[in-house]
Amino acid sequence: MRDEQLLRYSRHILLNEIGIEGQAQILASHALIIGAGGLGSPVALYLGSAGIGHITVVDHDTVDMTNLQRQIAHNMERVGQPKVLSAQVAIAAINPEVQVTPVAARADAALLDTLVAQADVVLDCCDNFATRQAINAACVKHRKPLVSGAAIRFDGQITVYDARDSQSPCYACVFPPDTNFEETRCATMGVFAPLVGIIGTMQAAEALKLLSGAGRPLTGRLLMLDGRAMEFSEVRIARQVNCPVCGDAHSNKQQ
Protein backbone atom coordinates (compact mmCIF):
# COMPACT_ATOMS: atom_id res chain seq x y z
CA MET A 1 0.00 0.00 0.00
CA ARG A 2 1.44 3.38 -1.02
CA ASP A 3 2.04 6.22 1.45
CA GLU A 4 -0.82 8.19 -0.11
CA GLN A 5 -3.18 5.25 0.41
CA LEU A 6 -2.00 4.77 3.98
CA LEU A 7 -2.94 8.39 4.61
CA ARG A 8 -6.26 8.32 2.73
CA TYR A 9 -7.48 5.15 4.44
CA SER A 10 -5.81 5.77 7.82
CA ARG A 11 -9.11 5.90 9.72
CA HIS A 12 -9.97 2.42 8.47
CA ILE A 13 -6.48 1.14 9.16
CA LEU A 14 -6.73 2.38 12.76
CA LEU A 15 -9.72 0.07 13.31
CA ASN A 16 -8.55 -3.25 14.75
CA GLU A 17 -11.34 -5.04 12.87
CA ILE A 18 -10.05 -3.76 9.51
CA GLY A 19 -6.39 -2.73 9.76
CA ILE A 20 -3.98 -2.80 6.83
CA GLU A 21 -4.97 -6.32 5.78
CA GLY A 22 -8.67 -5.53 5.70
CA GLN A 23 -8.12 -2.31 3.78
CA ALA A 24 -5.91 -4.16 1.31
CA GLN A 25 -8.77 -6.61 0.73
CA ILE A 26 -11.13 -3.68 0.12
CA LEU A 27 -8.70 -2.17 -2.38
CA ALA A 28 -8.50 -5.48 -4.25
CA SER A 29 -12.27 -6.05 -4.36
CA HIS A 30 -14.88 -5.67 -7.08
CA ALA A 31 -18.38 -4.52 -6.13
CA LEU A 32 -21.39 -4.75 -8.45
CA ILE A 33 -24.13 -2.17 -7.81
CA ILE A 34 -27.49 -2.71 -9.51
CA GLY A 35 -29.30 0.62 -9.58
CA ALA A 36 -27.84 4.13 -9.42
CA GLY A 37 -30.82 5.85 -7.82
CA GLY A 38 -31.77 6.59 -4.22
CA LEU A 39 -30.07 3.54 -2.71
CA GLY A 40 -27.33 3.18 -5.30
CA SER A 41 -26.15 6.76 -4.85
CA PRO A 42 -24.92 6.50 -1.23
CA VAL A 43 -23.73 2.95 -1.87
CA ALA A 44 -21.55 4.10 -4.77
CA LEU A 45 -20.19 7.15 -2.96
CA TYR A 46 -19.31 5.31 0.25
CA LEU A 47 -17.78 2.31 -1.51
CA GLY A 48 -15.78 4.69 -3.68
CA SER A 49 -14.60 6.75 -0.72
CA ALA A 50 -13.67 3.55 1.16
CA GLY A 51 -11.40 2.47 -1.70
CA ILE A 52 -13.16 -0.43 -3.39
CA GLY A 53 -10.78 -1.16 -6.25
CA HIS A 54 -13.38 -1.74 -8.94
CA ILE A 55 -17.03 -0.73 -8.96
CA THR A 56 -19.46 -1.72 -11.71
CA VAL A 57 -22.68 0.29 -11.75
CA VAL A 58 -25.69 -0.91 -13.76
CA ASP A 59 -28.71 1.29 -14.54
CA HIS A 60 -30.60 1.97 -17.77
CA ASP A 61 -32.13 5.28 -16.65
CA THR A 62 -31.13 8.94 -17.05
CA VAL A 63 -30.98 11.65 -14.39
CA ASP A 64 -34.29 13.48 -13.97
CA MET A 65 -35.13 16.57 -11.96
CA THR A 66 -37.37 14.52 -9.66
CA ASN A 67 -34.40 12.32 -8.74
CA LEU A 68 -32.47 15.15 -7.12
CA GLN A 69 -34.62 15.17 -3.97
CA ARG A 70 -32.85 11.98 -2.79
CA GLN A 71 -30.35 10.61 -5.35
CA ILE A 72 -27.24 12.34 -4.02
CA ALA A 73 -24.79 11.05 -6.64
CA HIS A 74 -26.45 13.30 -9.23
CA ASN A 75 -26.78 17.06 -9.63
CA MET A 76 -28.43 19.75 -11.76
CA GLU A 77 -25.58 19.81 -14.27
CA ARG A 78 -26.06 16.13 -15.09
CA VAL A 79 -29.83 16.10 -15.62
CA GLY A 80 -30.48 14.14 -18.81
CA GLN A 81 -27.27 12.14 -18.58
CA PRO A 82 -27.19 8.37 -17.98
CA LYS A 83 -27.21 7.75 -14.23
CA VAL A 84 -24.25 5.39 -14.47
CA LEU A 85 -22.09 8.10 -16.07
CA SER A 86 -23.24 10.64 -13.49
CA ALA A 87 -22.34 8.20 -10.70
CA GLN A 88 -18.95 7.59 -12.29
CA VAL A 89 -18.21 11.33 -12.22
CA ALA A 90 -19.38 11.59 -8.60
CA ILE A 91 -17.16 8.70 -7.46
CA ALA A 92 -14.14 10.09 -9.35
CA ALA A 93 -14.57 13.46 -7.62
CA ILE A 94 -14.12 11.72 -4.26
CA ASN A 95 -11.60 9.03 -5.18
CA PRO A 96 -10.10 9.09 -8.70
CA GLU A 97 -8.17 5.85 -8.06
CA VAL A 98 -11.32 3.72 -8.11
CA GLN A 99 -11.97 1.96 -11.40
CA VAL A 100 -15.62 2.47 -12.30
CA THR A 101 -17.33 0.51 -15.05
CA PRO A 102 -20.66 2.12 -16.03
CA VAL A 103 -23.19 -0.20 -17.68
CA ALA A 104 -26.13 1.75 -19.13
CA ALA A 105 -28.46 -1.21 -19.63
CA ARG A 106 -31.33 -3.07 -17.99
CA ALA A 107 -30.11 -5.73 -15.58
CA ASP A 108 -31.59 -8.77 -17.31
CA ALA A 109 -30.67 -12.39 -16.58
CA ALA A 110 -28.03 -12.64 -19.32
CA LEU A 111 -26.22 -9.47 -18.26
CA LEU A 112 -26.38 -10.43 -14.58
CA ASP A 113 -25.00 -13.89 -15.29
CA THR A 114 -21.88 -12.24 -16.70
CA LEU A 115 -21.45 -9.40 -14.22
CA VAL A 116 -22.24 -11.28 -11.00
CA ALA A 117 -19.64 -13.92 -11.84
CA GLN A 118 -16.98 -11.17 -11.95
CA ALA A 119 -17.88 -9.50 -8.64
CA ASP A 120 -16.86 -10.15 -5.03
CA VAL A 121 -20.04 -8.63 -3.61
CA VAL A 122 -23.36 -7.61 -5.19
CA LEU A 123 -25.60 -4.80 -3.98
CA ASP A 124 -29.26 -4.81 -4.96
CA CYS A 125 -30.32 -1.16 -5.15
CA CYS A 126 -33.04 -1.63 -7.75
CA ASP A 127 -36.74 -0.86 -7.47
CA ASN A 128 -38.62 -3.80 -8.97
CA PHE A 129 -39.44 -7.36 -7.97
CA ALA A 130 -38.47 -9.10 -11.22
CA THR A 131 -34.97 -7.61 -11.24
CA ARG A 132 -34.48 -8.51 -7.58
CA GLN A 133 -35.34 -12.13 -8.38
CA ALA A 134 -32.93 -12.16 -11.33
CA ILE A 135 -30.13 -10.69 -9.19
CA ASN A 136 -30.77 -13.28 -6.50
CA ALA A 137 -30.76 -16.18 -8.97
CA ALA A 138 -27.42 -15.07 -10.40
CA CYS A 139 -25.92 -14.68 -6.92
CA VAL A 140 -27.07 -18.17 -5.90
CA LYS A 141 -25.70 -19.63 -9.14
CA HIS A 142 -22.29 -18.00 -8.73
CA ARG A 143 -22.22 -18.18 -4.91
CA LYS A 144 -21.79 -14.45 -4.40
CA PRO A 145 -22.89 -12.51 -1.30
CA LEU A 146 -25.83 -10.20 -1.93
CA VAL A 147 -26.62 -7.08 0.10
CA SER A 148 -30.29 -6.27 -0.47
CA GLY A 149 -31.93 -2.96 0.43
CA ALA A 150 -35.35 -1.43 -0.20
CA ALA A 151 -37.07 1.83 0.71
CA ILE A 152 -40.49 3.32 0.02
CA ARG A 153 -42.48 6.04 1.76
CA PHE A 154 -41.05 6.03 5.33
CA ASP A 155 -40.23 2.29 5.42
CA GLY A 156 -36.91 0.66 4.71
CA GLN A 157 -35.31 -2.77 5.02
CA ILE A 158 -31.91 -4.39 4.57
CA THR A 159 -30.44 -7.87 4.80
CA VAL A 160 -27.60 -10.01 3.47
CA TYR A 161 -28.12 -13.19 1.47
CA ASP A 162 -24.87 -15.15 1.32
CA ALA A 163 -24.91 -18.14 -1.02
CA ARG A 164 -21.53 -19.23 0.38
CA ASP A 165 -23.22 -20.00 3.71
CA SER A 166 -25.27 -23.21 3.70
CA GLN A 167 -27.55 -21.79 6.40
CA SER A 168 -28.27 -18.50 4.65
CA PRO A 169 -31.63 -17.99 2.95
CA CYS A 170 -31.77 -16.37 -0.46
CA TYR A 171 -34.14 -13.61 -1.56
CA ALA A 172 -36.55 -16.19 -3.00
CA CYS A 173 -36.77 -17.95 0.39
CA VAL A 174 -38.24 -14.77 1.86
CA PHE A 175 -40.08 -13.46 -1.20
CA PRO A 176 -41.05 -16.45 -3.41
CA PRO A 177 -40.84 -15.74 -7.16
CA ASP A 178 -44.45 -16.84 -7.75
CA THR A 179 -45.83 -14.36 -5.21
CA ASN A 180 -48.52 -12.07 -6.55
CA PHE A 181 -46.46 -9.02 -5.66
CA GLU A 182 -47.88 -5.52 -5.93
CA GLU A 183 -45.15 -3.12 -7.02
CA THR A 184 -44.84 0.15 -5.11
CA ARG A 185 -42.80 2.87 -6.75
CA CYS A 186 -41.49 6.23 -5.63
CA ALA A 187 -43.20 7.96 -8.55
CA THR A 188 -46.63 7.06 -7.19
CA MET A 189 -46.07 6.37 -3.48
CA GLY A 190 -43.33 8.86 -2.61
CA VAL A 191 -40.22 8.34 -0.50
CA PHE A 192 -38.73 10.25 2.43
CA ALA A 193 -35.42 11.61 1.10
CA PRO A 194 -33.09 10.66 4.00
CA LEU A 195 -34.54 7.14 4.18
CA VAL A 196 -32.71 5.97 1.05
CA GLY A 197 -29.53 7.51 2.45
CA ILE A 198 -29.90 5.57 5.69
CA ILE A 199 -30.57 2.23 4.01
CA GLY A 200 -28.02 2.78 1.22
CA THR A 201 -25.31 3.72 3.69
CA MET A 202 -26.07 0.57 5.68
CA GLN A 203 -25.78 -1.47 2.47
CA ALA A 204 -22.33 0.00 1.88
CA ALA A 205 -21.38 -0.86 5.46
CA GLU A 206 -22.50 -4.48 5.06
CA ALA A 207 -20.56 -4.81 1.80
CA LEU A 208 -17.38 -3.44 3.38
CA LYS A 209 -17.80 -5.81 6.34
CA LEU A 210 -18.17 -8.77 4.00
CA LEU A 211 -15.10 -7.79 2.01
CA SER A 212 -12.83 -6.98 4.93
CA GLY A 213 -14.06 -9.65 7.34
CA ALA A 214 -15.00 -7.06 9.96
CA GLY A 215 -17.93 -7.55 12.31
CA ARG A 216 -20.98 -9.78 11.83
CA PRO A 217 -23.03 -9.42 8.64
CA LEU A 218 -26.83 -9.27 8.52
CA THR A 219 -27.03 -12.79 7.09
CA GLY A 220 -30.28 -14.43 8.18
CA ARG A 221 -31.58 -11.21 9.71
CA LEU A 222 -33.99 -8.81 8.04
CA LEU A 223 -33.58 -5.37 9.58
CA MET A 224 -36.56 -3.06 9.09
CA LEU A 225 -36.78 0.67 9.73
CA ASP A 226 -39.90 2.70 10.45
CA GLY A 227 -38.73 6.18 9.54
CA ARG A 228 -41.76 7.85 11.08
CA ALA A 229 -40.79 6.79 14.59
CA MET A 230 -37.13 6.08 13.67
CA GLU A 231 -37.46 2.60 15.12
CA PHE A 232 -35.64 -0.52 13.97
CA SER A 233 -37.02 -4.04 14.23
CA GLU A 234 -35.37 -7.32 13.30
CA VAL A 235 -36.83 -10.54 11.96
CA ARG A 236 -34.90 -13.80 11.73
CA ILE A 237 -35.18 -15.37 8.30
CA ALA A 238 -34.34 -18.99 7.49
CA ARG A 239 -33.36 -20.91 4.41
CA GLN A 240 -36.30 -22.80 2.88
CA VAL A 241 -35.53 -26.39 1.88
CA ASN A 242 -38.10 -26.25 -0.92
CA CYS A 243 -37.00 -22.87 -2.27
CA PRO A 244 -37.10 -23.02 -6.10
CA VAL A 245 -33.81 -21.11 -6.29
CA CYS A 246 -31.56 -22.29 -3.45
CA GLY A 247 -33.50 -25.27 -2.03
CA ASP A 248 -31.93 -28.70 -1.62
CA ALA A 249 -33.74 -30.22 -4.62
CA HIS A 250 -32.55 -27.38 -6.86
CA SER A 251 -28.99 -27.55 -5.49
CA ASN A 252 -28.81 -31.28 -6.18
CA LYS A 253 -29.90 -30.72 -9.77
CA GLN A 254 -27.21 -28.05 -10.20
CA GLN A 255 -24.56 -30.48 -9.00
LOMI-286581 format. One line per field, with one value per residue (C-alpha): z, y, x; residue in one letter. Coordinates in nm, 4 decimals, always signed. Layout:
<recs>
Z = [Z; ...] .
Y = [Y; ...] .
X = [X; ...] .
residu = [a; ...] .
</recs>
This chain:
<recs>
Z = [+0.0000; -0.1025; +0.1452; -0.0114; +0.0405; +0.3981; +0.4605; +0.2731; +0.4442; +0.7816; +0.9724; +0.8471; +0.9164; +1.2765; +1.3312; +1.4750; +1.2872; +0.9515; +0.9758; +0.6834; +0.5775; +0.5697; +0.3778; +0.1310; +0.0726; +0.0123; -0.2384; -0.4247; -0.4359; -0.7082; -0.6135; -0.8450; -0.7813; -0.9506; -0.9585; -0.9417; -0.7822; -0.4222; -0.2712; -0.5301; -0.4848; -0.1226; -0.1869; -0.4770; -0.2961; +0.0246; -0.1513; -0.3677; -0.0718; +0.1162; -0.1699; -0.3393; -0.6253; -0.8945; -0.8959; -1.1708; -1.1751; -1.3755; -1.4545; -1.7767; -1.6652; -1.7049; -1.4393; -1.3971; -1.1957; -0.9664; -0.8740; -0.7119; -0.3967; -0.2789; -0.5347; -0.4019; -0.6636; -0.9232; -0.9625; -1.1763; -1.4272; -1.5091; -1.5622; -1.8813; -1.8580; -1.7975; -1.4234; -1.4471; -1.6069; -1.3487; -1.0705; -1.2290; -1.2219; -0.8599; -0.7457; -0.9345; -0.7619; -0.4259; -0.5181; -0.8698; -0.8056; -0.8113; -1.1402; -1.2296; -1.5053; -1.6028; -1.7680; -1.9133; -1.9631; -1.7990; -1.5584; -1.7310; -1.6582; -1.9318; -1.8258; -1.4584; -1.5294; -1.6703; -1.4219; -1.0996; -1.1838; -1.1946; -0.8641; -0.5033; -0.3610; -0.5191; -0.3978; -0.4956; -0.5149; -0.7752; -0.7467; -0.8968; -0.7965; -1.1222; -1.1238; -0.7585; -0.8381; -1.1332; -0.9194; -0.6498; -0.8973; -1.0396; -0.6916; -0.5905; -0.9136; -0.8734; -0.4911; -0.4397; -0.1295; -0.1932; +0.0097; -0.0470; +0.0430; -0.0197; +0.0712; +0.0022; +0.1763; +0.5332; +0.5423; +0.4709; +0.5022; +0.4571; +0.4802; +0.3471; +0.1467; +0.1318; -0.1019; +0.0376; +0.3705; +0.3703; +0.6405; +0.4650; +0.2946; -0.0463; -0.1564; -0.3000; +0.0390; +0.1860; -0.1202; -0.3406; -0.7162; -0.7745; -0.5206; -0.6547; -0.5659; -0.5926; -0.7024; -0.5114; -0.6752; -0.5629; -0.8554; -0.7189; -0.3480; -0.2609; -0.0498; +0.2430; +0.1102; +0.3999; +0.4178; +0.1047; +0.2447; +0.5690; +0.4009; +0.1223; +0.3694; +0.5677; +0.2472; +0.1876; +0.5461; +0.5062; +0.1797; +0.3380; +0.6343; +0.4000; +0.2005; +0.4935; +0.7342; +0.9964; +1.2314; +1.1833; +0.8639; +0.8522; +0.7093; +0.8177; +0.9713; +0.8036; +0.9583; +0.9088; +0.9725; +1.0450; +0.9535; +1.1076; +1.4591; +1.3674; +1.5125; +1.3969; +1.4232; +1.3297; +1.1960; +1.1734; +0.8298; +0.7492; +0.4406; +0.2876; +0.1883; -0.0918; -0.2270; -0.6098; -0.6291; -0.3445; -0.2034; -0.1622; -0.4616; -0.6859; -0.5487; -0.6184; -0.9771; -1.0197; -0.9002] .
Y = [+0.0000; +0.3381; +0.6225; +0.8195; +0.5247; +0.4769; +0.8393; +0.8316; +0.5152; +0.5770; +0.5896; +0.2418; +0.1142; +0.2375; +0.0072; -0.3251; -0.5044; -0.3759; -0.2725; -0.2804; -0.6322; -0.5532; -0.2312; -0.4163; -0.6607; -0.3684; -0.2174; -0.5483; -0.6045; -0.5667; -0.4524; -0.4747; -0.2172; -0.2711; +0.0616; +0.4130; +0.5855; +0.6594; +0.3538; +0.3176; +0.6762; +0.6504; +0.2951; +0.4101; +0.7150; +0.5313; +0.2306; +0.4686; +0.6749; +0.3546; +0.2472; -0.0432; -0.1162; -0.1742; -0.0730; -0.1725; +0.0285; -0.0910; +0.1288; +0.1974; +0.5282; +0.8942; +1.1649; +1.3481; +1.6572; +1.4523; +1.2320; +1.5148; +1.5167; +1.1980; +1.0613; +1.2345; +1.1052; +1.3301; +1.7060; +1.9751; +1.9811; +1.6131; +1.6097; +1.4143; +1.2137; +0.8370; +0.7747; +0.5391; +0.8096; +1.0636; +0.8198; +0.7595; +1.1334; +1.1590; +0.8705; +1.0090; +1.3462; +1.1717; +0.9032; +0.9089; +0.5852; +0.3721; +0.1957; +0.2474; +0.0512; +0.2120; -0.0195; +0.1752; -0.1207; -0.3066; -0.5733; -0.8774; -1.2392; -1.2645; -0.9475; -1.0427; -1.3887; -1.2244; -0.9403; -1.1277; -1.3915; -1.1171; -0.9498; -1.0153; -0.8628; -0.7615; -0.4799; -0.4814; -0.1164; -0.1627; -0.0861; -0.3802; -0.7356; -0.9104; -0.7614; -0.8509; -1.2130; -1.2155; -1.0692; -1.3281; -1.6182; -1.5068; -1.4677; -1.8166; -1.9632; -1.8002; -1.8185; -1.4455; -1.2512; -1.0201; -0.7083; -0.6275; -0.2964; -0.1431; +0.1829; +0.3322; +0.6039; +0.6034; +0.2294; +0.0657; -0.2768; -0.4390; -0.7869; -1.0007; -1.3185; -1.5151; -1.8144; -1.9228; -1.9998; -2.3212; -2.1792; -1.8503; -1.7986; -1.6365; -1.3608; -1.6191; -1.7950; -1.4770; -1.3456; -1.6446; -1.5739; -1.6842; -1.4363; -1.2070; -0.9020; -0.5519; -0.3116; +0.0147; +0.2874; +0.6232; +0.7957; +0.7062; +0.6370; +0.8862; +0.8339; +1.0251; +1.1606; +1.0662; +0.7141; +0.5972; +0.7507; +0.5571; +0.2226; +0.2778; +0.3722; +0.0568; -0.1469; +0.0005; -0.0857; -0.4475; -0.4807; -0.3440; -0.5805; -0.8768; -0.7792; -0.6975; -0.9647; -0.7060; -0.7553; -0.9779; -0.9425; -0.9275; -1.2789; -1.4428; -1.1205; -0.8806; -0.5368; -0.3059; +0.0674; +0.2705; +0.6184; +0.7854; +0.6786; +0.6078; +0.2597; -0.0523; -0.4040; -0.7320; -1.0544; -1.3796; -1.5368; -1.8989; -2.0913; -2.2801; -2.6390; -2.6251; -2.2874; -2.3019; -2.1114; -2.2291; -2.5266; -2.8703; -3.0224; -2.7381; -2.7552; -3.1279; -3.0722; -2.8046; -3.0480] .
X = [+0.0000; +0.1438; +0.2037; -0.0824; -0.3177; -0.1998; -0.2941; -0.6258; -0.7481; -0.5813; -0.9106; -0.9972; -0.6479; -0.6731; -0.9719; -0.8549; -1.1339; -1.0052; -0.6394; -0.3981; -0.4969; -0.8666; -0.8120; -0.5913; -0.8775; -1.1132; -0.8703; -0.8498; -1.2270; -1.4881; -1.8384; -2.1387; -2.4134; -2.7492; -2.9301; -2.7835; -3.0821; -3.1767; -3.0070; -2.7332; -2.6147; -2.4921; -2.3726; -2.1547; -2.0194; -1.9307; -1.7784; -1.5780; -1.4597; -1.3667; -1.1400; -1.3164; -1.0783; -1.3384; -1.7033; -1.9459; -2.2685; -2.5694; -2.8708; -3.0604; -3.2129; -3.1129; -3.0980; -3.4293; -3.5125; -3.7375; -3.4399; -3.2465; -3.4623; -3.2853; -3.0352; -2.7245; -2.4789; -2.6452; -2.6785; -2.8426; -2.5577; -2.6057; -2.9831; -3.0482; -2.7266; -2.7192; -2.7206; -2.4249; -2.2089; -2.3242; -2.2341; -1.8947; -1.8214; -1.9381; -1.7155; -1.4143; -1.4572; -1.4116; -1.1596; -1.0098; -0.8175; -1.1319; -1.1972; -1.5622; -1.7332; -2.0656; -2.3190; -2.6127; -2.8460; -3.1326; -3.0108; -3.1588; -3.0674; -2.8029; -2.6216; -2.6381; -2.5004; -2.1876; -2.1454; -2.2242; -1.9635; -1.6977; -1.7883; -1.6864; -2.0044; -2.3360; -2.5596; -2.9255; -3.0319; -3.3044; -3.6742; -3.8622; -3.9436; -3.8471; -3.4971; -3.4478; -3.5339; -3.2927; -3.0128; -3.0767; -3.0763; -2.7421; -2.5922; -2.7067; -2.5704; -2.2290; -2.2215; -2.1792; -2.2895; -2.5833; -2.6621; -3.0287; -3.1927; -3.5348; -3.7072; -4.0491; -4.2480; -4.1055; -4.0232; -3.6906; -3.5313; -3.1914; -3.0436; -2.7595; -2.8122; -2.4873; -2.4906; -2.1530; -2.3220; -2.5268; -2.7546; -2.8268; -3.1625; -3.1774; -3.4139; -3.6548; -3.6773; -3.8241; -4.0078; -4.1052; -4.0842; -4.4453; -4.5832; -4.8522; -4.6465; -4.7876; -4.5150; -4.4844; -4.2798; -4.1493; -4.3199; -4.6627; -4.6069; -4.3332; -4.0223; -3.8725; -3.5419; -3.3092; -3.4538; -3.2706; -2.9534; -2.9897; -3.0567; -2.8023; -2.5311; -2.6072; -2.5778; -2.2330; -2.1382; -2.2501; -2.0561; -1.7375; -1.7801; -1.8169; -1.5098; -1.2830; -1.4060; -1.4997; -1.7933; -2.0978; -2.3034; -2.6830; -2.7034; -3.0280; -3.1581; -3.3987; -3.3585; -3.6560; -3.6779; -3.9898; -3.8732; -4.1761; -4.0793; -3.7129; -3.7459; -3.5635; -3.7016; -3.5366; -3.6835; -3.4898; -3.5185; -3.4338; -3.3361; -3.6299; -3.5530; -3.8097; -3.7003; -3.7099; -3.3809; -3.1556; -3.3497; -3.1932; -3.3735; -3.2546; -2.8993; -2.8805; -2.9903; -2.7211; -2.4558] .
residu = [m; r; d; e; q; l; l; r; y; s; r; h; i; l; l; n; e; i; g; i; e; g; q; a; q; i; l; a; s; h; a; l; i; i; g; a; g; g; l; g; s; p; v; a; l; y; l; g; s; a; g; i; g; h; i; t; v; v; d; h; d; t; v; d; m; t; n; l; q; r; q; i; a; h; n; m; e; r; v; g; q; p; k; v; l; s; a; q; v; a; i; a; a; i; n; p; e; v; q; v; t; p; v; a; a; r; a; d; a; a; l; l; d; t; l; v; a; q; a; d; v; v; l; d; c; c; d; n; f; a; t; r; q; a; i; n; a; a; c; v; k; h; r; k; p; l; v; s; g; a; a; i; r; f; d; g; q; i; t; v; y; d; a; r; d; s; q; s; p; c; y; a; c; v; f; p; p; d; t; n; f; e; e; t; r; c; a; t; m; g; v; f; a; p; l; v; g; i; i; g; t; m; q; a; a; e; a; l; k; l; l; s; g; a; g; r; p; l; t; g; r; l; l; m; l; d; g; r; a; m; e; f; s; e; v; r; i; a; r; q; v; n; c; p; v; c; g; d; a; h; s; n; k; q; q] .
</recs>
